[in-house]
Amino acid sequence: MPLPLEDISLVEVSAFIAAPLGGMTLAQLGADVIRIDPIGGNIDINRWPLAPDGSSLYWAGLNKAKRSVTLALGTPQGQEIARALICKAGNLLTNLPASGWMSHAELSQHRADLIMMRLVGNTDGGAAIDYTVNCASGFPIATGPDETPINHVLPAWDIAAGLYLSTGFLAAERMRSRTGQGQEITLSLADVMLASVSTLGYVADVQINGAVRAPMGNDLYGAFGRDFGTADGRRIMLTAISNRQWRAIGKSTGLSDRLAMIGPMMDVDLNDEGGRFAARHAICAVLEPWFERHTLEEITTIFTGSGVLWGPYQNFGQLVHEDWRCSTANPMFGTVEQPGVGEILANAVPLDFRHTGRKPAAPAPRLGQHTEEVLTSVLGLSSLQFAQLVDAGVAA
C-alpha cells in the first residue's frame, strides 16, 4: 500500500528541534525530505548527547528517514544548487533566517507556486528559543512547590511548533492542490506558547476570575492526583478524573470506607472533581500509608485491570529497560543500524494507519550521505559534474 505522503518532496534547511521534527514527521509519513546543511554541518551537528565516536544522538534522533545533502551555502554556486533543489521540490521548510537568496520573494520568482513554511522566534521577528519563550509562559512559576521558577527539561514549545509546522505545510499543500497557488506561511514559536496558554484557559482565568494559577507541587489542578512513595523507594502517580476511577482507588486499596468519611467531615462532594481537589490533603493522608507498605511490583499487580488510573515514575534508564512500550514490543519501534553509532532502538511515526500501515523505523543519514545521489537523480547532474563540484568545494 502507498504511504500517505509518498508523492510529496520537501527541502528542509534547519537546525535544532522544531523544524527538524516537522520535517521528520513528514518523512516518516512517506515524504521525500531532503535536508540541506552547510559542509561540515549546521550549528546542531554536535548537539548532546553524543555517541562514543562523537556522533550526535540528538541529530540522529531528529533526522530519521530523511536524505542529507551538504553544500557550500555561503557561495553563489552552492546557493544556486540549493535553490534548484527547493524549486524542483516546490516546498521548503526552514527555521533559519530567510533573506536574500532564500527569501520567499526570491525563490517564488523561480517557482511561482512555492510553499515556504517558516518558523520564527517572536511574531515581530525577534529571536527566541524554547527556554526564552517558556520563561514567559507562566508554567515555570506554576511548577514546583513554590514560586521559584522551574524550567521543564522537555522542550514542549519546540515539539508543539514542529507538529504545527507539519500540519501547516499539509494545509498549504492541500490548498495548492485546489487552487494552484503557493504561499509563505510563518509560525512564531512565541505564538505556539501563547496559543497553548490561551487554549488551556489560563488567559481567560486571569481576565474573568482575576485568578493566577498557584504552584502546588505534584497535585493535579482541579481534580485528584498526586505522587506517592512506595515501600521499595519508587514513586507512582495516582489520579482520578472520573467517578469510576475514584471508586476503583478505594476498592483496590481496600480503603473505600475510610475515604468515604472524608466527604461529610470536610463538607465536600467526593463524587465531584472539585470536591476531591478540595479534599486532596485528607485523601492523601489516608492513601500514603498504604503505598508505603507496598512495593512497586505489588502495586502493579493490584492495579492491573482494576480501572485505577496510575503510572510509575521512571528515569530514562528505567524507561528503556523496564517499560515494554519503549521496545520492539511496541509496533512504533524498530531496531536500526545508525551510521557511526551502531544498532539502536528507533521510532517510526506515532500515527498507526489501519489500512496503509506505517513506514518502518529508519535511521538518520550520515551528514551529506545523499549529496551525489540527490544532485544526479533530482537535478540530472552527471558524475563528472558532481566530481567537479566536490573539487571546487561546493558539494561534499
C-alpha positions as semicolon CSV with decimal commas, in nm:
position;residue;x (nm);y (nm);z (nm)
1;M;0,000;0,000;0,000
2;P;0,128;0,352;-0,076
3;L;0,231;0,568;0,217
4;P;0,020;0,881;0,281
5;L;0,276;1,137;0,162
6;E;0,497;0,941;-0,075
7;D;0,415;1,176;-0,366
8;I;0,548;1,483;-0,179
9;S;0,903;1,619;-0,190
10;L;1,029;1,876;0,057
11;V;1,357;2,055;0,116
12;E;1,447;2,134;0,476
13;V;1,709;2,393;0,575
14;S;1,706;2,390;0,952
15;A;1,868;2,338;1,290
16;F;1,779;2,224;1,643
17;I;1,434;2,080;1,722
18;A;1,116;2,233;1,582
19;A;1,182;2,243;1,208
20;P;1,377;1,912;1,200
21;L;1,090;1,748;1,390
22;G;0,838;1,889;1,143
23;G;1,042;1,757;0,851
24;M;1,095;1,419;1,014
25;T;0,723;1,381;1,079
26;L;0,656;1,434;0,709
27;A;0,940;1,197;0,612
28;Q;0,806;0,924;0,839
29;L;0,471;0,961;0,664
30;G;0,639;0,890;0,332
31;A;0,751;1,230;0,201
32;D;1,094;1,260;0,038
33;V;1,256;1,511;0,274
34;I;1,596;1,641;0,168
35;R;1,780;1,820;0,447
36;I;2,042;2,064;0,317
37;D;2,327;2,159;0,552
38;P;2,645;2,360;0,510
39;I;2,954;2,148;0,452
40;G;3,061;2,027;0,795
41;G;2,708;2,052;0,933
42;N;2,486;2,318;1,080
43;I;2,501;2,452;1,436
44;D;2,319;2,145;1,573
45;I;2,552;1,881;1,427
46;N;2,738;1,820;1,757
47;R;2,448;1,872;1,998
48;W;2,448;1,646;2,308
49;P;2,402;1,360;2,381
50;L;2,689;1,215;2,180
51;A;2,784;0,858;2,087
52;P;3,136;0,736;2,180
53;D;3,262;0,830;1,832
54;G;3,134;1,187;1,877
55;S;2,822;1,146;1,659
56;S;2,524;1,342;1,787
57;L;2,244;1,113;1,905
58;Y;2,028;1,426;1,922
59;W;2,086;1,500;1,550
60;A;2,026;1,137;1,459
61;G;1,702;1,131;1,656
62;L;1,558;1,435;1,477
63;N;1,656;1,346;1,121
64;K;1,535;0,990;1,075
65;A;1,409;0,888;0,730
66;K;1,548;1,199;0,554
67;R;1,810;1,237;0,283
68;S;2,113;1,454;0,363
69;V;2,284;1,694;0,124
70;T;2,577;1,921;0,213
71;L;2,660;2,230;0,009
72;A;2,876;2,540;0,047
73;L;2,575;2,760;0,115
74;G;2,793;3,066;0,156
75;T;2,889;3,056;-0,211
76;P;2,681;3,166;-0,512
77;Q;2,715;2,822;-0,673
78;G;2,609;2,640;-0,356
79;Q;2,310;2,871;-0,322
80;E;2,219;2,815;-0,686
81;I;2,215;2,438;-0,638
82;A;2,011;2,465;-0,318
83;R;1,765;2,695;-0,493
84;A;1,732;2,446;-0,778
85;L;1,653;2,165;-0,533
86;I;1,399;2,380;-0,348
87;C;1,225;2,484;-0,667
88;K;1,226;2,128;-0,802
89;A;1,051;2,008;-0,486
90;G;0,826;2,313;-0,469
91;N;0,833;2,300;-0,089
92;L;1,068;2,449;0,170
93;L;1,072;2,414;0,549
94;T;1,310;2,632;0,747
95;N;1,373;2,797;1,082
96;L;1,683;2,982;0,966
97;P;1,693;3,347;0,851
98;A;1,503;3,354;0,522
99;S;1,658;3,652;0,346
100;G;1,845;3,711;0,025
101;W;1,857;3,403;-0,198
102;M;1,641;3,202;0,045
103;S;1,361;3,455;0,086
104;H;1,016;3,367;-0,039
105;A;1,019;3,671;-0,266
106;E;1,338;3,550;-0,438
107;L;1,251;3,180;-0,455
108;S;0,896;3,236;-0,581
109;Q;1,040;3,412;-0,885
110;H;1,179;3,073;-0,986
111;R;0,878;2,868;-0,868
112;A;0,554;3,066;-0,853
113;D;0,358;2,802;-0,660
114;L;0,630;2,751;-0,396
115;I;0,517;2,664;-0,044
116;M;0,756;2,801;0,217
117;M;0,692;2,700;0,578
118;R;0,897;2,921;0,808
119;L;0,945;2,924;1,187
120;V;1,047;3,246;1,361
121;G;1,106;3,327;1,729
122;N;0,871;3,613;1,812
123;T;0,589;3,747;1,598
124;D;0,778;4,074;1,547
125;G;1,078;3,885;1,412
126;G;1,280;3,896;1,734
127;A;1,491;3,596;1,830
128;A;1,356;3,334;2,073
129;I;1,419;2,972;2,167
130;D;1,217;2,730;2,377
131;Y;1,372;2,845;2,707
132;T;1,318;3,217;2,641
133;V;0,959;3,154;2,538
134;N;0,887;2,912;2,822
135;C;1,002;3,155;3,092
136;A;0,728;3,397;2,984
137;S;0,453;3,134;2,966
138;G;0,366;3,117;3,337
139;F;0,432;2,746;3,358
140;P;0,777;2,763;3,526
141;I;0,620;2,973;3,805
142;A;0,327;2,733;3,843
143;T;0,556;2,429;3,851
144;G;0,702;2,304;4,177
145;P;0,611;2,364;4,543
146;D;0,654;2,744;4,542
147;E;0,704;3,035;4,303
148;T;1,070;2,959;4,235
149;P;1,083;2,911;3,855
150;I;1,147;2,555;3,738
151;N;1,244;2,507;3,376
152;H;1,099;2,191;3,229
153;V;1,366;1,983;3,052
154;L;1,108;1,885;2,790
155;P;1,126;2,138;2,501
156;A;0,748;2,150;2,486
157;W;0,714;2,456;2,264
158;D;0,967;2,327;2,011
159;I;0,782;1,997;1,989
160;A;0,443;2,165;1,954
161;A;0,588;2,401;1,692
162;G;0,731;2,109;1,494
163;L;0,391;1,947;1,474
164;Y;0,228;2,280;1,383
165;L;0,483;2,313;1,102
166;S;0,395;1,975;0,955
167;T;0,021;2,046;0,989
168;G;0,059;2,393;0,840
169;F;0,254;2,260;0,545
170;L;-0,009;1,993;0,472
171;A;-0,284;2,257;0,488
172;A;-0,094;2,477;0,241
173;E;-0,022;2,182;0,012
174;R;-0,390;2,089;0,009
175;M;-0,483;2,447;-0,075
176;R;-0,231;2,448;-0,360
177;S;-0,380;2,126;-0,496
178;R;-0,717;2,306;-0,516
179;T;-0,609;2,650;-0,634
180;G;-0,261;2,606;-0,783
181;Q;-0,130;2,879;-0,556
182;G;0,168;2,851;-0,328
183;Q;0,238;3,078;-0,033
184;E;0,466;3,161;0,256
185;I;0,342;3,051;0,598
186;T;0,509;3,189;0,909
187;L;0,483;3,035;1,255
188;S;0,610;3,212;1,566
189;L;0,745;2,999;1,849
190;A;0,608;3,256;2,094
191;D;0,264;3,228;1,934
192;V;0,273;2,849;1,982
193;M;0,323;2,912;2,354
194;L;0,058;3,184;2,371
195;A;-0,197;2,977;2,181
196;S;-0,142;2,687;2,421
197;V;-0,177;2,904;2,735
198;S;-0,494;3,056;2,591
199;T;-0,637;2,721;2,480
200;L;-0,592;2,574;2,829
201;G;-0,799;2,857;2,980
202;Y;-0,527;3,036;3,177
203;V;-0,564;3,366;2,990
204;A;-0,941;3,368;3,043
205;D;-0,897;3,268;3,409
206;V;-0,697;3,587;3,467
207;Q;-0,942;3,803;3,273
208;I;-1,268;3,662;3,411
209;N;-1,173;3,547;3,760
210;G;-0,866;3,756;3,834
211;A;-0,701;3,424;3,921
212;V;-0,340;3,324;3,867
213;R;-0,274;2,953;3,900
214;A;-0,052;2,898;4,203
215;P;0,223;2,633;4,225
216;M;0,111;2,319;4,406
217;G;0,385;2,064;4,356
218;N;0,268;1,739;4,203
219;D;-0,100;1,782;4,285
220;L;-0,330;1,765;3,983
221;Y;-0,504;2,101;3,936
222;G;-0,882;2,087;3,972
223;A;-0,911;1,713;4,037
224;F;-0,746;1,444;4,247
225;G;-0,395;1,337;4,154
226;R;-0,059;1,322;4,330
227;D;0,260;1,123;4,361
228;F;0,317;0,861;4,632
229;G;0,628;0,682;4,756
230;T;0,638;0,302;4,763
231;A;0,796;0,055;5,005
232;D;1,091;-0,005;4,772
233;G;1,179;0,361;4,720
234;R;0,996;0,416;4,391
235;R;0,724;0,672;4,325
236;I;0,398;0,646;4,136
237;M;0,144;0,899;4,008
238;L;-0,218;0,830;4,103
239;T;-0,511;1,019;3,952
240;A;-0,891;1,008;3,947
241;I;-1,065;1,216;3,683
242;S;-1,389;1,019;3,668
243;N;-1,606;0,882;3,949
244;R;-1,537;0,531;3,820
245;Q;-1,162;0,587;3,863
246;W;-1,220;0,731;4,209
247;R;-1,421;0,426;4,319
248;A;-1,154;0,196;4,172
249;I;-0,891;0,350;4,404
250;G;-1,096;0,273;4,712
251;K;-1,182;-0,078;4,601
252;S;-0,825;-0,172;4,503
253;T;-0,667;-0,038;4,821
254;G;-0,947;-0,157;5,049
255;L;-0,988;0,198;5,177
256;S;-1,332;0,282;5,037
257;D;-1,495;0,324;5,379
258;R;-1,221;0,545;5,518
259;L;-1,213;0,760;5,204
260;A;-1,593;0,798;5,214
261;M;-1,569;0,952;5,561
262;I;-1,374;1,250;5,422
263;G;-1,671;1,396;5,233
264;P;-1,904;1,457;5,529
265;M;-1,612;1,553;5,753
266;M;-1,496;1,827;5,515
267;D;-1,839;1,907;5,373
268;V;-1,736;1,832;5,015
269;D;-1,881;1,607;4,747
270;L;-1,625;1,340;4,661
271;N;-1,827;1,248;4,352
272;D;-1,718;1,581;4,205
273;E;-1,371;1,666;4,069
274;G;-1,366;1,996;4,255
275;G;-1,463;1,826;4,580
276;R;-1,181;1,575;4,550
277;F;-0,940;1,859;4,475
278;A;-1,050;2,050;4,784
279;A;-1,006;1,739;4,997
280;R;-0,680;1,626;4,837
281;H;-0,466;1,661;5,150
282;A;-0,705;1,446;5,357
283;I;-0,730;1,190;5,078
284;C;-0,352;1,166;5,052
285;A;-0,321;1,125;5,430
286;V;-0,539;0,813;5,404
287;L;-0,363;0,672;5,098
288;E;0,002;0,741;5,186
289;P;0,045;0,460;5,446
290;W;-0,100;0,207;5,202
291;F;0,156;0,291;4,933
292;E;0,438;0,296;5,187
293;R;0,353;-0,068;5,274
294;H;0,360;-0,194;4,915
295;T;0,636;-0,228;4,658
296;L;0,601;-0,113;4,300
297;E;0,569;-0,473;4,186
298;E;0,288;-0,536;4,434
299;I;0,109;-0,217;4,334
300;T;0,139;-0,312;3,966
301;T;-0,022;-0,649;4,039
302;I;-0,305;-0,495;4,244
303;F;-0,383;-0,212;4,000
304;T;-0,358;-0,407;3,673
305;G;-0,707;-0,445;3,531
306;S;-0,864;-0,260;3,826
307;G;-0,961;0,061;3,648
308;V;-0,720;0,269;3,860
309;L;-0,552;0,543;3,658
310;W;-0,187;0,544;3,759
311;G;0,171;0,512;3,638
312;P;0,522;0,468;3,780
313;Y;0,783;0,743;3,776
314;Q;1,082;0,632;3,569
315;N;1,417;0,779;3,478
316;F;1,534;0,734;3,119
317;G;1,721;0,415;3,208
318;Q;1,417;0,259;3,374
319;L;1,205;0,362;3,075
320;V;1,437;0,179;2,835
321;H;1,500;-0,129;3,049
322;E;1,164;-0,181;3,222
323;D;0,883;-0,038;3,008
324;W;0,761;-0,264;2,728
325;R;0,620;0,039;2,547
326;C;0,980;0,150;2,481
327;S;1,078;-0,167;2,299
328;T;1,008;-0,356;1,978
329;A;0,700;-0,500;2,152
330;N;0,553;-0,162;2,058
331;P;0,493;-0,161;1,679
332;M;0,613;0,201;1,660
333;F;0,970;0,091;1,739
334;G;1,223;-0,096;1,532
335;T;1,592;-0,173;1,556
336;V;1,805;0,018;1,304
337;E;2,174;0,045;1,226
338;Q;2,255;0,411;1,281
339;P;2,569;0,516;1,089
340;G;2,853;0,598;1,326
341;V;2,655;0,483;1,628
342;G;2,555;0,120;1,590
343;E;2,234;-0,071;1,648
344;I;1,973;0,136;1,830
345;L;1,602;0,139;1,902
346;A;1,433;0,394;1,674
347;N;1,077;0,516;1,649
348;A;0,859;0,540;1,342
349;V;0,576;0,795;1,328
350;P;0,333;0,751;1,624
351;L;0,034;0,751;1,387
352;D;-0,093;0,400;1,313
353;F;-0,276;0,392;0,979
354;R;-0,507;0,093;0,987
355;H;-0,520;0,030;0,611
356;T;-0,183;0,154;0,485
357;G;0,030;0,076;0,788
358;R;0,324;0,298;0,872
359;K;0,670;0,341;0,730
360;P;0,908;0,124;0,936
361;A;1,158;0,294;1,164
362;A;1,451;0,427;0,963
363;P;1,789;0,567;1,067
364;A;1,904;0,922;1,014
365;P;2,152;0,964;0,728
366;R;2,516;1,043;0,769
367;L;2,577;1,412;0,712
368;G;2,592;1,460;0,335
369;Q;2,526;1,092;0,266
370;H;2,291;1,156;-0,026
371;T;2,457;1,459;-0,185
372;E;2,568;1,281;-0,502
373;E;2,251;1,073;-0,524
374;V;2,024;1,378;-0,497
375;L;2,219;1,606;-0,729
376;T;2,244;1,342;-1,000
377;S;1,891;1,199;-0,974
378;V;1,695;1,514;-0,891
379;L;1,892;1,779;-1,083
380;G;2,031;1,548;-1,352
381;L;2,399;1,625;-1,293
382;S;2,650;1,379;-1,433
383;S;2,905;1,205;-1,217
384;L;3,172;1,423;-1,376
385;Q;2,982;1,741;-1,293
386;F;2,939;1,625;-0,934
387;A;3,308;1,546;-0,904
388;Q;3,387;1,896;-1,029
389;L;3,160;2,044;-0,759
390;V;3,344;1,840;-0,494
391;D;3,679;1,954;-0,627
392;A;3,559;2,314;-0,616
393;G;3,445;2,277;-0,254
394;V;3,081;2,343;-0,344
395;A;2,949;1,996;-0,252
396;A;3,065;1,728;-0,011
